[in-house]
Amino acid sequence: MGDLIIIVILLCIISSIIIYLYKAKKKGKTCIGCPYGGQCGSRQEGGCAKHEKEDTE
């Protein structure tokens, strides 16, 4: 019975993650998890321009 509860909890967590990723991609976010994901509209060479500036400093 304990194994069943753990499996149900893990399935809920995994399904929540999948739903979050699906909704984020549907909204057009490209860098999910990046703190600048919604702010960098001028990406250069596949990276966020603001993110690259911080890496060089």
N, C-alpha and C positions, 0 to 999 in steps of 0.2 A: 504494500500500500504506500509505503514511503517513497519507493521508486516512481510510482505513478504520479505522485504529487510533484516530485522533482522534474519529471519529464514535462508535465503540464506547465510548470513555472518557466522552464527553459523554452518551451514552444511559444509562450506568451512574450517572452523577452525577444526572441528571434523574430517573431511576426511583427512586433512593435518596431524593431529596427528596419525591417524590410518596408513597412508602411511609411516610416519616416523618410527613407531614401527615395521611395517612389514619389512621394509628395514633393520632396525637394527638387528632384529632377524634373517633375512636371511643371514646377514654378520657374524652371530655367536656371537654377543654380548649377554652376559647373564645378566649383571647388567646395564640395560638401565637407564640413569639418574645419575649413580654413576660416580664421577669424575675419579675413577680408573677402570672403566668398561672394557677398552681395555688393561689394563696393568697387571691385576692380573691373571696370568695363573695357579698359584698354589693355588687354593682355598682349604681351609680346612674346613670341616664340614659345607659346604654350604655358607661360608662367604669368603670374600676377605682377604688374609693374611696381606696385607699392611694396609687395612682398620681396621683390628682387632688390629694391633700394635698401631695405632693412638688412638684407643678407650681406651687402657690400660694405655697410658702415661698421 
